[in-house]
Structures are given as structure tokens and as C-alpha cells.
Amino acid sequence: MVSMEDDNIVFVGNKPVMNYVLAVVTQFNNGAAEVIVKARGKAISRAVDTTEIALNRFLQDVDKKSIFTSTEVVDTESGKTHVSSIEITLVSRR
């Protein structure tokens, strides 16, 4: 069973930034009180861009609640490698 909180997570990958901005804005427009933007590796800068564009252009009543960074160990063909990750939590002031 998927919890309601899982619906409020936007995983950032290789698509254009505006796709993720739309996902974040849509979550808040659908009544979400909190949205988490997550990314790993090279997508971290895209996650930061997504957050800043959403906050500065589209969402007036939303603030950054927290930013959490970590390193995850990922199995690859050449063995284990360390990949940086980020979680940016956005919260509505309404």
C-alpha cells in the first residue's frame, strides 16, 4: 500500500527542469501541505533548479523547510560506488 506521503515526492532525473517544476506545482495545487524533491548524482543541480524556479516563479505561499544531503552506496557493474543525494522539503504556508 502506498502512503499519502509517497505521492508528495518528486524524483528528479534527466528530463527537462520544467517537467519537475510542473510536478511540484501540481502537487501543491492538489492540496499537498508538503512536497519533497529528491535527486542523486548529476541530477542534484536539476533538483535545485526545480525548487528555485517553482518558488520564485510559481509558488508564492511555499517555503523551503529543510535541505538534507547524504551519500548512498550504489552497486554498479564495476562494484560499489558512492553517489551523493539531496532531499529538499517544501512546505505550504496556507
C-alpha positions in Angstrom: 0.0 0.0 0.0 1.3 3.4 -1.0 1.0 6.1 1.8 -0.2 9.6 1.0 3.3 10.9 1.7 4.8 8.8 -1.1 2.6 10.8 -3.5 4.2 14.0 -2.5 7.7 13.1 -3.6 9.1 14.3 -6.9 12.1 12.3 -8.0 14.3 14.4 -10.3 16.1 12.6 -13.2 17.2 13.5 -16.7 14.0 15.2 -18.0 13.8 18.9 -18.6 13.6 21.0 -15.4 10.1 22.4 -16.3 8.7 18.9 -16.2 9.7 18.6 -12.5 8.6 22.2 -11.8 5.1 21.3 -13.1 5.0 18.2 -10.9 5.9 20.3 -7.8 3.3 23.0 -8.6 0.7 20.4 -9.4 1.2 18.7 -6.0 0.6 22.0 -4.2 -2.4 22.9 -6.3 -3.9 19.5 -5.5 -3.7 20.4 -1.8 -0.4 18.9 -0.6 0.9 20.6 2.5 4.4 19.4 1.9 6.4 18.2 -1.2 9.8 16.6 -1.2 12.1 17.0 -4.2 14.7 14.1 -4.3 17.7 13.6 -6.6 21.0 11.7 -6.8 24.3 12.4 -8.6 24.3 14.7 -11.6 20.5 15.4 -11.2 21.2 17.3 -7.9 21.7 20.6 -9.8 18.4 20.0 -11.7 16.6 19.4 -8.4 17.9 22.7 -7.0 16.9 24.5 -10.3 13.4 22.9 -10.0 13.0 24.1 -6.4 14.2 27.7 -7.2 12.1 28.1 -10.3 9.0 26.7 -8.5 9.4 29.0 -5.6 10.4 32.2 -7.5 8.0 32.0 -10.4 5.0 29.9 -9.5 4.5 29.3 -5.7 4.2 32.4 -3.5 2.9 30.7 -0.3 5.6 28.0 -0.2 8.9 27.9 1.7 11.9 25.6 1.9 11.5 23.7 5.2 14.7 21.7 5.1 17.6 20.5 2.8 19.1 17.1 3.6 22.2 15.8 1.8 23.7 12.3 2.1 25.9 9.8 0.3 24.4 6.5 -0.8 26.3 3.3 -1.7 25.1 2.0 -5.1 26.0 -1.3 -6.8 27.3 -0.9 -10.3 28.9 -3.3 -12.9 32.3 -2.2 -11.7 31.5 -2.7 -8.0 30.1 -0.4 -5.3 30.3 3.4 -5.7 29.3 6.4 -3.6 26.6 8.7 -5.0 25.6 12.0 -3.4 21.9 12.6 -2.9 19.7 15.5 -1.8 16.2 15.9 -0.4 14.6 19.4 -0.4 11.4 19.7 1.6 8.9 22.4 0.6 6.1 23.4 2.8 2.9 25.4 2.2 2.2 28.5 4.4 -1.5 28.2 3.8 
